Amino acid sequence: MVSSFPGATGLSEISVYDWPGADGAAGGSPHLHTASTEAYVVLEGSGRLETLDSRGFTSSPLEPGAVLWFTPGTVHRAINDSGDLKILVVMQNAGLPEHGDAVMTFPPEHLGDIDRYRRAAALEHKDADAGLAAGEEAARRRRDLALEGYFALKEAVRVSGPSALAGFHAAAARLVSRSTAAWADMVAAGAARQAELTRQQLASLDMAESFHLGNARTTMGKRENRRIYGMCGRIQTWELSDN
């Protein structure tokens, strides 16, 4: 799916998991995106966003009204301190995250082989309609495995600095390398196409031409009436492509 939402971005609402991890902090599966910037707009509740990036380890407060975003390569973990943390997510390059742009922080033995990684990452009962208990069990199992790798990575960054991320970054790049041709098509039909349309519109306006304004229209997004088990929490999505 290529989004016609402004900038060809994706939009979703996440209720961050309230499941405590091994360190007592509640939240989801730490991961990074390999080609997409992600933005958080905090709607309800409070918590923290732990990140591992070029600055090392950082913990940022998440409170209603807060807006923060992070670029590809940022390992991030949303922590739900209040138990009711809800976030509106704006995702660059809609379609890429759904097609494997994200890589979770599994232990190294799960990152060297794409089939083994996919087995660890898969949720047999991803859809909430398959049963809440089964879906939660699978999502918890995946989260705990990602936390295992994340804790080791976090400690390595604290000891050695951002250079400790290089191995995980390299593994993530290898895991997604087979997908980039399809991603390039999505970007061409989405963000690149919208940028080209804007370029053409500016060229027309430079000549005082207004013909493109006659094609103005309004599009209504469709809210899906279900929540799926995502990496950070239960996700409510909108269909934002052209009708």
N, C-alpha and C positions, 0 to 999 in steps of 0.2 A: 504494500500500500504506500503510495506517494501522497503526502499531505498537501492540500492547497491552503492550509492555515498559513498566516503570515510567516515568511521566511522558510516555508516548508518544514516547520517545526511540528513536533508532536506534543500532545497535552494529555496529562493523566493526573489522577488524584490518588495518593498513597496513604493508607492508614498503616503506619509503621508497626511492625510486629512488637507485641509486648512480652515476648518470650525471653526470659533471662538466658544469657550465654554463660560460658564457663567462668567468666570474670564477674558475673552478677549483673552486668549491664544488659538491658533488653534491647533487641533490635534485629536487623536482618543480616543478609549475607554480604560481607565486604567484597567489593569488586571495583574494576575500572572499566572505562569505555576506551576503545582503541581509536575511534575516529569521530566522536561526537562530544560536544560540550553539553553539560546538563545544568539546569538552574532549578533551585528550590525556592518556593514561596511558601512560608509557613502559615498555615491557616488556623490551626488549633493546637493546644497542648504545648509542651516544651521538651527539649532534649538537647542533643549535641550532634555535631557532625565531626567525626574523626577522619582526618585525611593524612595520607602519606604521599608527598609530592616533592618538587624541587626545593621546598623549604624544610623538608624533613617531616616530623610529626606535628600536626596541629589539631586542636580541638576548638570548634567554633560553636557558640550557643545558637540554639534553634528556638525562637520564640515568635508568637504571632506578629506578623508584619515584617519579619526578617526575610531578606532576599540574598541569596548567595549562589554562585555558580562556579563550576570547576571544569577545567579543560581535559582533553584526552590524556590518559596516563595517570590521573589522580586516583589513587586507591581511596575509596570512601566507605564509611560505615555510619549509618544513621542509628542513633541511640535514642530510645523512647523513654525518657525519665519520668514523664507524667502519666504514662499509660494510655494517653489518648492523642498522641502526636499525629497530626494530619498535615500533609504537604501537597501542594500543587506543583507538579513537575512540568517544566518546559524543556523539551529535548530537541537538540539540533538533529537535522538529518532524519526526520521521521521515517521509520522503516528499518534503519540500520540496527538499532538496539534489538528489535524483534527478530532480526536475522543474524544474531551472533556477535554484534559489536562489543558486547559486555563479556569480560572474562573474570571469573571469580577467583579468589585467593586460596585455591585448594593447595594442599601440600605439594611439593615438587614432583613426587611420584605420580601425581594425577595430571601433570601439565606437559609431560614429554610425549604423550601419544594422544592424538585428537579423538580417537574412539573411546579411550579410557576417560578422557575429560568429558566427553558428551554423555557417557553413562552416568558419571557423577553429577553432572549438571541437570540432567533430565528430571522432570517431575511427571511421573506416570499418571498422577491425578492432578494435573495443573489446574483444570477447571473446577471452580467451586461446585458446579452441578454434579461432579463425580462423587461428592461426599466430603463433608467438612473434615471428618476425622482422618480419612485417608489422605486428603490434600495437605492437611496440616502436618501429618507425620512425615510425608515426603519432603515438604518445605523445611521442616525443622532439621531433618537429617542432612539436607544440603547445606543449610545455614551453619550447622555445627562443624561440618567439614571445612567450609570456607573460613570459619573462625580459627580453626586449628592452624591453617596456613597463615592467616592474618596475624595472629599473636606472634608467631616466629618472625614474620616480616617486620612487624612493628618494633620488636626488640632489636632486630638487626639495624633498622634505620636509626633508632635511638643511640646505638653503640657506634655505628660507622657512618651515619649520615645518609643523604639521599642516594649515594652511589650503591647502597644495598638494594635498591629497587631494580637495578639493571638486569639481573637475572630473571626476575618476574616479568619485566617489560619485554625481554627477548622471547620468553616462553609465550606470552600473550600474542605477540606479533606472529609467531610461528603458527599458533592455533587458528588465527583468523585469516591467514594468508590465502587460503583457497576460496575465500568468500569475496575478495575485493573486486572481482570483475562484476559480480551482481550488484555490489554496493555502488560501483561507479555508475551503473545504469540508473539506480535509484536517485543518486545525486544529480545526474544529468536531467532526469525528468522532474526533479523537485527543486532544490535550492538553486542549481545552475540555471534552470529554465526561468525561475522567478527573477533571478538577477539579470538575465538577458532581456526579459520583458521590461524591467525597469530601465535598462539602458536604452531600449527602443523608445520608451515613453519620454525619457529625458531628451532624446534626439528630436522627437516630434515637438515637444514643448519649446525646445530651443528655436524651432522654426515657427512658433506660435500656432502649431497645429493641434487640434483638440479631438480628432476623430476617435481616439481610444477612449475618451471619456464617455462616449455614447454607448460603450459596451459595459458600463458599470452594472453591478449586480450584487445581491446579498445571498450568502450561503449559510444555511442553518446546520450546525453540527448535530450529529445524532449520538446521544448518550447510551452506551450499552448498559442494560439492566442486569449486570452481574459483575462480581469482583473475582479476579484471578489471583493466584498465589504468585507474587513476583519475588524479586531478590530482597527488596527492602521491606515489603509489606504487602497487604492486600491492595490490589490495583483496580481502580475504576477508570475505564477509558472512554474516549469519544471517537467516533468516526468523523474524520475531518477532511476526507477527500471530496472531490467535486461530485455533485449529484447527477 
